[in-house]
């Protein structure tokens, strides 16, 4: 079974850990993830996500989601064919963007979780074409998860 750990290191924001785990399992079922995988989802504040972004990506600014392999220098799937991933999510950014885009805080968190998982399985968003494809897929998954499709 896929091991999913959810941690909230941002004391200012509440996270429904069980709801996040349900969402992760929903997304993983649709993408044939190896059963012996490890996925850690860590919710942090704006300052921490900025620090991580600067340290690991060389970008001195806040972001919403960062996705890392547990083994430096390796792809997301290690030599045994299993995912071993850390996904960091800024719950402060989710709160700000939920107001900015007219979403609920929960929907914004769910979008960020899906976004991190899609990065884990190989989706990229570094150019407009790939960004649109990833955005379309994450919104489609969120609609299906919420039962609207």
N, C-alpha and C positions, 0 to 999 in steps of 0.2 A: 504494500500500500504506500502511496505517496505520503511522505512526512511533511506536514505543513505547520510551521510555527508562526504565530502572529504576536508581535510585541508592540506596545505603545509606549514610546519614550518621551512623548509630548504630553506633559501633565495638563496642558491647557485645553486639549481636545479629547473628546470621547470617541472610542472606536468600538464597534460591535464585532468582537473577535470571532464569535461563532458565525455571524453573517458573512464576514470576510472569508472564512474557511469554506462555507457553503458556495460562495461565488467562485473561489479558486477551484473547487472540485467540479463545478459546472463547466468552467472554461477548459479544464484539463481533459474532461471526458470528450470534448469535441476536437481535441488535438493529439490524441494518442501519445500521451506522455508516459515514459517508462514507469512502472509501478514502484521501483526502488529509488525514486527521486527524492531530493530534499529541497524544500522551498521555504525560505525565511522571508517574511514580510515584516518590515520594521517601519513604524510610523514615527516621524521626527518633526521637529519644529523648523521654522525658516532658517535660523542661524545654523543648525546642524546640517541641513541639506546643502546650504551654501558652502560650508566647510568641506563637506564630502565632494561636492562638485569641483571645488578648487583643487583639492588634494588629488583626486583621481582622474579628473578630466581637464584640469588646468583652466577652468572657467570660474572666475571670481564673481558668481552671481547665483541667485536662488533658481531653483528649478522645481518641477513637480515630482518627477519620478527618476530614480537611478536604479539600474539593474546591473548586477555584477555576478560573475562566476566566482565560486568559492576558491578555485585554484587559479592563482595569477598566471596570466599568459596562456591559459587554455580556453578553448571554446566553451560554450554553455554545456555541451554534453561531454562528460569526461570519458576516459578510455574504456569504462565499463558500460557506456551507453546510457548513463542516467544523468538527469539534470541535478545540478547542485548550485543553487542560486540564492543570492540575497537581493531583495527588492526593497529599496528605501523610498518612502512616500512622505512628502511634506503635507501633513494634515492642515497646517496653517495656510498653505497655498490652496488646498482644496476648499477651505472656508472662504478665502478671498475670491477665488474663481467661481464658486457656487453663486455668490451674489452678483459677480460681474456678468456671468452667462445665464443667469436665471434658472439654475439647477438647484436641487436640494443638496445639502452637504453630503448626505448619504450617496446620492447619485454621482456626485463628483468624486467621492472616495472610491466608489465602485468603478468608475471610468479609469481612475489611476491604477487600481489593482489590475484591471484587464489590460491596460496599457503596459504595465510591467511584465505581465505574463506573456503578452504578444512579443515583447522584446526578447524574452527568454527563449521563445520557440523560433525566433529568427526574423521577425518583422523589424524593419528599420524605418526611420522617419527623417532622415537627413536631407532629403530633397522633396520638392512639392509632390511629385507623383507618388512616392512611397508614403509620404505623410498622409495624403488623401486616402490611399488604400488602407493604411493602418487605422486611420480615424473612422473610416466606413466600417471596418471589421469590428472595432471596439464598440461602436454604437449599435451595431447589429447584435452583438453578443449581449449587451446590456438590455436591449429590447426583449430579446428572447428570455433572458434571465428573469426579467420582470413580468413575463407572461404576456407581453403585448404583441407577440408574433406567433 
